[in-house]
Amino acid sequence: MRDTFKSLPEDPTELRAISELMAAEIKSQAYQIEKLKKELAAHRKARFGAKSESMDQLAFNLQEDAEIEAAAKAQKAAPADNTDQPAPAKRTHNRAPLPDHLERQEEILSPGDACGDCGGALKQLGEDVTEELEYVPGHFIVKRIVRPRMACTCCEAFAQAELPSRPITRGRPGPGLLAHVLVGKYCDHLPLYRQSVIYSRDKVDLHRSTLTDWVGRSTALLEPLADHIGKLVRAGPALFADDTPVKMQIKGKTGKAQTARLWSYVRDERPWHGQAPPCAWYQFSVDRKGEHPSTHLAGYQGVVHADGFTGFNGLFGDGKASEQACMVHVRRKFVEVYDREGSAIAEEAIKRIAALYAVEKEARYKPVEERVAVRQEEAKPVFEELEAWLQLQLPKISGKSILAEAIRYALGRMPKARAYLDNGQLELDNNICERSIRPVTLGRKNYLFMGSKGGGDAAAIAYTLIETARMNNVDPEAWLRWVLARIADHKMNRLEDLMPWKWAAE
């Protein structure tokens, strides 16, 4: 740097040109440093920061923080001799009784029939009962299907009952075991190699390759049910769409994996008292091209709740679906700015968004007409004021700052979020679909990657069935056991009879 200044020209014009170049370079470097700081802050938050995005955090209740701080100072300043203050109440336990449906096994501990002091006969005055919750691990059984071969004593004709249909033809697993393996991997996030180790503790040798084959065969058998759920999702007036990355092993390259995608489409009408049961439909693709959601939702003309991913743009347009933008993604931008810089503008934006969610809390689980009335009266003024306020703030700050990026993103998404104010069947965000992604994110930390596209398709079918059962408060393992015992002989035009809500009703 010193050598550079020693060699500077004396001509003012040349000096001015050099200073302009240096100013431009410094400005570029400052922008680059700002960008790197933003990326570093995002990485630090992703690794070490809080993961919760509860709406309770939206308000940034500074008054409460000030009250807590003032109380702490007052307590510190108070004299140590507080003899007049009552002692804190002793902690009490209020245990709920153990569930009545659990099997009871009694163990009677009797002191005997004779008195230990004088030898006289004892009579019972009452009893004390102590209940202890115990766990008996699940165990395997071998189900023997015996079919006697009979012969007629008159004509010597042979007779034998037919073998009932089984989930895997000439296979050894029963429907209960197949359901347990599927739920173990795709609901409880246990990779197949771990399940193999667990089963070996019961001296049952089930190799991972065997379990993999069972998963593929059982999901192929269940695929019509997943397709039926997909039709139900696309039959609704509104759905929620999102995607998440998963790893897929590259064929022929050991240890190499590429980034594939699981797409989630959810129909959930519970917030507005809709009659249709909630459903979640998953699809697998080897990449994130926009052609995939366009194929999955081909012909759909309802409303799609989605984030700003450009791959969803092919869904929207004349004669196609309409878009409902997600306000949580708008809020997230301002939270990042506030966490990093403590910006007053970002804080104010978060508070205004919190006011919108306060109205949504009031409108949730009300009929469509009431939701619209509440939103028009309470949410619409807040929404419009937020939009106008953001437009006023943008010229006041640097156009290259991350706060400006957050404001521009918000102003670009809010016109597409406005539709919920007039339609009680819509939501302010895409959180319903993001919740359906969580089982996938938990599972991929354990089983690491899909072995192939076929494995990804099998995972999509399993997630579709299990998540749909969970959304309907149905035990996925019990339901799948029931389905796998029947589906081989079930008519394909009566798949509705096998849905989890039908099983729950029966």
C-alpha positions, 0 to 999 in steps of 0.5 A: 500500500505504501509503495502505491502511494509513493508512485502516485502521479502528480497530475490532479486529473490522474489523481482524481481518476485513481481516487475514483477507481479506488472509491469504486473498489472500496465500495465493491469490497464493502458490499462483498464484506457485507454479503460475507457477513450475512452468510456467516451470520446465517451459518452461525444461526443455522448451527448454533441459533434457536430453531423455534419459529413460534409466533410467540417470539414475534412481538419482541416484548421489550416492555416485559424485558424491561420489567424483568430487568427492573425487578432483578435490580430491585431484588439486588438492591433489597437488604439481605434480611427479609425475615417477614417474607413467607417461605416458598411453598413446598412443591407438590406432585399431582400425578395423573392416574395410569390409563385404564386400558392398560393390562393389569397384572396383580402381585399380592404380597401377603404377611401370611395367615398367622400373627408374627407376635402371638400366632393368632389368625389374621383378618383383612381390614383393607389393602394398599395398592401401588401401581407401577408402570412397566414395559414388556418389549415387543416380540416375534411370533410364528403364525402357522397356517395349517391346511389339512388335505382331505379325501372323500371316503366315497369318491376319493376326491381331494379337498383343501382350503385355499391359502389366503392372499398375503402381502408378499406372495410366497414371502415370509413376513406377515402384515404386522411385521411389514407395517412395523418395518415401514413405520419404524423407518418412515415414522420413527426414523430407524434405518433398516440396518438399525432395525436389523440389529434390533431384531437380532437381539431376539435371535431373528436374522433379518438382513438389511437387504431383506428388509429393503426388499420388503419395503419395496414390495409392500410400498408397491402394493400400497401405491394405489392408496397413495395415488388415491390420497393424491387425487383427494389432495388435488380435489380441494379448493386450496392446497399447500406445497413445499419441497425439501432436499434429500440425498440419492446415491449415484449408481455405480459411484460408491460414496457419491450422492446427488441432491434429489427432492421430496415434494409435499402437497397437503390438503387441510380444511380443519382451520375453517371447518371443512368436511374433507379429512386432511391428507398429505401427498408426497412425490419424489424427483431426482432434481428440483426442476419446475417441471415436477410440480407442474406435472404433479398438479397438472390441471389443478385450478384451486389456490396453492399456498407456496413460498417464492420458489420460481419452480412453482411459477409454472402452476400459476396463470390464466386457466391455472391455479392461483398463488397464496404467498407465505407471510412466514417467509416474509417475516423470516427475512426481517428476523434475520436482519433483527438478529444480526443488526438489531434494526429498529425498522426490522423490529417494527416490521416483525411487530406489525406482522405479529398483529396479523397473526393475532387476528389469525389466532382469533379467526382460526377454527371458525366458519368461512364467513366468520373468518372473512368478517374478522379479517376484513375488520381487523387484519385488512387495515393492519395489512395495508398499513404494513405495505404502505409503511414498508414502501416509505421505509425503502427510500430511507436505507441503502439499496444494497443492505440486507434490510432493503432486500427484506423489504423488497422481498416483502413488497413483492410477496404481499400482493400475492398474500392479500387473497386470504383477506377475502377468502376464508378457505386460505391461510396467511402462511404455508406452515401446514405444509412445512410441518409435513416436511419435518418427518422427512428432515428428521429421517434423512439425518438417520438414513442419510440417503435414498439408494435409488429413484425406486427407493425415493418413490417408495419413501414418498408412498410410505410418507404419504400413508403414514403422515395422512394417518397421523393427521387423522389421529390414527395409529399408522402401524395399526392401520397399515397392518389392517390394510396390508392384510386386505389390500391384495384382494381389495377392489381398486374401485373401492379404495376409499374403504381403506382410508384411515378415517374409514378404519377409525370409524369402523 
